[in-house]
Amino acid sequence: MEGTAGPRRALLAEPDYRRLWAVGAIIGVVRWLETLAVALFVLAATGSAFLVTMMTLLRLLPMGLFGAHLGALADRVERRTCLAVIAAAGALGSAALALLAWGGALAVWHIAIACFVSGFSWAADNPVRRMMLGQVVGTERMGRAMSIDVGTNNACRMVGPSIGGVVFATLGVAGAFGLSALLQAAALATTLRIRARSGTTGAAHGERMLARISEGFALAWRDPKLRGTLWVTIVFNVWGWPFTALVPVVAQQHLGLGAEGTGLLSSMDGAGAFLGAMALGLVARPAHYARWYIAGVTLYLVFVILFALAPASVPAGLALLASGAGQAGFAVMQATLVYLAAPAEMRSRVLGLLTVCIGLGPIGFLHVGVLAELFGARLACIITGAEGLTALALTWRLWQPILATEETRR
């Protein structure tokens, strides 16, 4: 079996892979920088943990509403053009928010609209950019390519909040959005240098679009591996990930941290996820992908609870570091398992369905937001983590076929 260091260097040496990776990294930094800046601004303006979670809900809503459509549409458009439009729209949106903030006119409703619009960028990542990654590197190297990409995304979750906290403390929300606009302009410039092109088959309209979406749903329902993988994704995004919206609330209201400390604490799960993803790139083999996937979700949910129980910032940070390591197992294997299980001609559509499952996260954010209003942020984290572990245990028959397939590979 070939080593991992050599192929990793070979991947990064390929210009188009490197450019796609760089675009994902830049947009990832922007995403998490803005998430923290939005949370701090909304919390200061309203004092409401519920409204803080609603901003992330709005950012995720396009995934659930339009993920399947974007997956079907991605087969019918030139993907590099689509990626360029996403970067340009993001840069313009962030610039508009920066100008409003510098003029003293920025309001929570402006933030809410911007979060919803920026969610289309997130919704398009799997069927557009990551589909392009698969086309550039090929099926055999997709696992390693995803390990690097997910590791980078989680490094962004570490870097983004840290930068966001410092910029917010020194330049305010206007500086945070101004920096975001500049970064997304750099992503646009990088996108325009990508040489790879995807073929197009004409416009996707009406019944044909609905037929392509239906074909993707039918395949996922028939295939036990795909069905199980998508269910675990739903569990993670409904009961696991939403707790991250409350990390700034816990940091400021219970741990007494300022903007810089909140940014540092919020970056800890990204640090753990980055280290975990890099480790998986070294040790994970296809025969063990499913095991890492299930174990990662379980570990993540356990440490959601331990984070909420932590009495001080250091143990809270360590719990977030460990939860990030668990998320790495989930995130690296999520898109990889779906990509490998789906037939080549169906991958965009099934990755679109994966986006829909991720897009069910707003249900979880609404749930944890209501819990935070009723019982406080820390107890809300404990409840949602326990519910996620229960949901995973009660539905083991649904995701067991993933592990059964793993046994046959040995």
N, C-alpha and C positions, 0 to 999 in steps of 0.2 A: 504494500500500500504506500502511495506517495506521501511524503511528509507534508506538514502544514505550512511551515515557514516559507518554503520555496513557492508554492502556489499563491500564498498571500502576497508575496512580493510581485509575482507575475500579474496578479489581478491589478494591483495598484500601478503597475507599469503600463497598463493598457489605457491610452488617453481617454477613451469614451467612458470606461468604467470609473476612472479617476474623476472625470467631470461630473458624472451622475452622482458619485459619492460626495463630491464637494457641494453640489447643489443641495443634497439631502442634509449635509452637515450645517450649511448656512441657514437653511429654512428651519432646521431643528433648534439652533441657537435662538433664532427669532421667536419661535413658538414658545419656548420656555421662559425666555426673557420677558415676553409680553404677558405670559400667564401670571408671573409673579407681579409685574408692574400693575396689571389689571386688578389682581387680588388686593394689593396694598392700597390702590386708589379707591376701590369700591368699599373696602373695609373702613378707610378713613372717612369717606363721604357719608356712609350709611350706618356703620357699626353692625351690619347684618351679615352673619355667617351664611344665611340662606342665599342672599343676593350674590355673595362671593361664589358659591357653588353654581348659581344660575349662569354666571358668565362662562364657566367651563362647559356647562350643559349646552349653551348656545353655540359654542365652538364645535361641539360634537354633533349637533343636530343634523347638519347636512349629510353626515355619514349614514345615519339611519334613514333619512328621507330620500336621498339621491344616490347612495352607494351602488345599488344594483344598476341604476341607469348609467352611472359613470363607467361601471365595468363593461356594460354592453356597448356604450358609446366609444370606449377606448379601442375597440376592435375596428372602428370605422373612421378614426381620425388619425392624423399624423401626430405622434406622441410628443415629439420635440416641440412642435408648435404649441401644443396644449400646455406643456411644462413652462414655456416662455410666457404664455398668457397668465398663468398662475403667479409666476414671480413678479411680472409687471403689475398685476392687480394688487398683490400684497404690498409692493413698494408704494404705490399710490395711496392705498388705504392707510398705511402707517404714517405717511407724510401728512395726510389730511388730519389725523388725530394729533400729530405733533403741532401742527399749525393752530388747531383749536386750543390745545393746552397752552401754547405760548401766548395766545390771545386772551387767556383766562375764560374761555367759553366752553371748555370740555365738560360734558355732563355724563352721568351714568348711562343714559339712553344712547348716547353716541357710542360708548364702549360696547353696549349690548349689540347694536347693529353691526359694528366692526367685528365682534367675536363671531357672529353668525356668518358673515361674508367670508372671513378668513377660514372658517371651517371647511369650505369647498377645497382649499388647498390640501388640508389633511385628508379629506375624503378621496382625493384623486391620487394620493401617494402610492397606494398599492396597485391599482389598475394602470397607472401611467408610469411613474418613475421606477418602481420596483419591477414592473413588467419589462421595462427597458433594460434594467440590470440583468434580468434573466436572459433576454435576447443577446446581450453583449457577452456574457460569460458562459452561457450554455447550461444545460441541466446538471452535468456532472459537478460543476463548481458552484452551483447555486447555494448549497449549504454553507460553504465557506464565505461566499459573497454576502450572504445574509448575516453571517456572524459578524463580519466587519461592519456592515451597514447598521445593524442593530446596536453593536458596540459603540459606534459613532453617535447614533441617535441618543444613546444613554449618556455618552460623554457630554452631549449637548444639554441634557437634563441636569448635568453637574455644572457645566460652564454657564448656561443661560441664566439660571436663577442667581448665581453668584454675581455675574455682571449686572443683572437687573437690579439686585439689591444695592450695589454700589452706585450705579447710575441714578437710581431713584433717590437715594439719600443725598446725592450731590447736585444733580440736575433736575430732579423731579420727574414727573410722568412725561413731560414734554421731551426731555432728553432721552428717555427710554424709547419712545416711539420714533424720535428722530434717528437714533442709532439703528432701529429696526428697518427704517426706510432705506438707509444706506446699505445695510447688509443685504436686503432683498434686491437692491439694484445690482450688487455684486453677483448674486445668484442668477439674475437675468443675463448678465454679461457672460457668465460661465455656461449657461444653457445654450446660448447662441453659438458657442464653439463646439457643441456636440455634433459629430459627423453622422452618427447612426440615424437611420430613418426607418419608420415603420410604414408598411404598405397601407393603403386605404382602399375601401371597397364601396365608397359612396356614402351618402348621408343616411343616417339611421332614423327612421320615422315610424310613427304609428304602429301598425300591427307587427312589422318586422322587429322593431325595438322590443315590443312586448314579448314576441316569440323568443328572442335571444335571452331575455331575462328569465322567461319560463324554463328554457332549456337549462340554464344554470341552476335554478332552484331544483329542477327535477333530478339532475345529476347529483347534487348534494344530498338530496333525500334518499336516493337509491344506494349511494355508496356509504357503508357504515363508517369507514375511516374519515371521510369528509364530514359526515354528520356529527361524529363524535368530536372531531377537531373544532368544528364551529360551535358546538355546545360549550366546550371548555372556554372558548373565547367569550361567549356570552356570560358565563359565570364570572370570569375575571373582570369584564367591563361593567357588569351590573353591581357586583358586590366587592370587588377589590379596588380597582383603580380610582373610583370616585373619592376615596378617602384623601387623595393627594390635594384636593381642593381645600381641605381643612387644615393642612399642615401650616400655612401661614397664620391661620386663626389660632391654632394651638400654640404656635411659637410666640405670638404676641400676647394673647389673652391669658395663657396658663404658664408659659415659661418666661415671660417678661423680656423677650428679645426685641431689639430694634430692627430697622430695615436691613442692615448688613447682616446681622445675626440670623434673621429670618431667611434671607437669601442663602446663607451658608447652610442652614439646616435643611432648607428645601432642596439643596443640591446633593444631599447625602444619598438619597435613593438612586439618583443618577450615577453617582460615583460607584455604588455597589453594582448597579446594572452594567456599567462599563467594564468593571473588573470581571464580572461574571461572564459577560459576552466574550471578552478576550480569552478567558480560561476555556470556555466552551469551544472556541475556535481551535484550541490546541488539543483538547481531549475528546470532543464529541465525535461519534461515528454514526453513520446513517442507521445502524441497527439499534441505536440507543436514543434516537430523536424523540420518540414518543414518551419514553421514561423521563427524559429531561423536561418535557413539556408539562406532564402532570405534576411532577415533583416541584417544578418552579411555581406553579399556581398555588399549590398547597403551602409551600414555604412563605410565599408572599402574604397569603391571608393570615397565617399565624403571626407574622411580624407586624401586620396592621394592628392587631390587638395589643401586642407588646409595646408598640410605639405609644399607643394611647395610655398605657399603664405606666409608662416611664415617668419617674418623679422629677427628672432634671434634663437639661439640654443634652448632656453627653450620652446617657443611655438612650435618649430619644433618637439622637443621631446614629448611634450604633444599630438601633432597631431599623431605622430607615436604610442604613447601609446593607443590612441583611435582607430586607424586603426587596431592595434593588437587585441583589444577587438572584433572588427567586424570580423576579420579573425577567431577568436575562434568559433563564431557561425557557420561560413561556414565550417571550418575544422572538428570540432567535428561531425557535422551532415552529411558531405559529404559521407565518407565511411560507416557510420552507416546506412543512408538511402539506399545506394546501397546494402549493406549486407542484410538488412532486406527485401528489395523488391525482391531480386533474389532468385529463388529456391535453395535449399541447394546444389544440384548437379551442379549448374551453377555458384556458387559464385566466384570461382577462375577466371573463364573466364570473368565474368562481372567486377570483380575488376581489371582484366587486361585491360578491356576497359576504366575503370576509369583512369588507368595509362596512356592510350593513350590520353585521353582528357587533363589530366595534362600535358602530353608531347607535346601538341600544344603550350605550353608556349614559345618555341623558336620563334614562329611567333611574339608574343608580345615583346620579348626581342629584336628581330631584328627591329621591329617597333619603340620601344622607343629609341633604340640606334641611329637609323637614325634621329629621331626627336631631340635627344640631340645634334647630330652633326650639324643639321641645325639651331636649335633655342635655344640651351642651355638646361642644365639638368632640371632646374626648370619649364620652359615652357613645356618641354616634359612630365613631370609628370602631369601638368594641363590638357594637351590635352588628354593623355591616360585615365585619370580618367573620364573626361567628355564623352569621347567615350564609356567607359564601362557603365556608367549610361544610355546613350542613347540606347546602345545595349540591356540592360536589360529591359528598358521601351518598346522598339519597339517589343520585343518578349515575352511579358507577357503571351500571349495565349499558348506559348510552355511550360512554367513552371507552369502555373496556376493549372494543374492537381495535382501537389504535394500538394498544399494548399487545393484543393477540397477533396483529400483523407483525409487530416487532419480534415476537417469538419465532415466527416463521422465517425471518431473515437470518437467524443464527445458524 
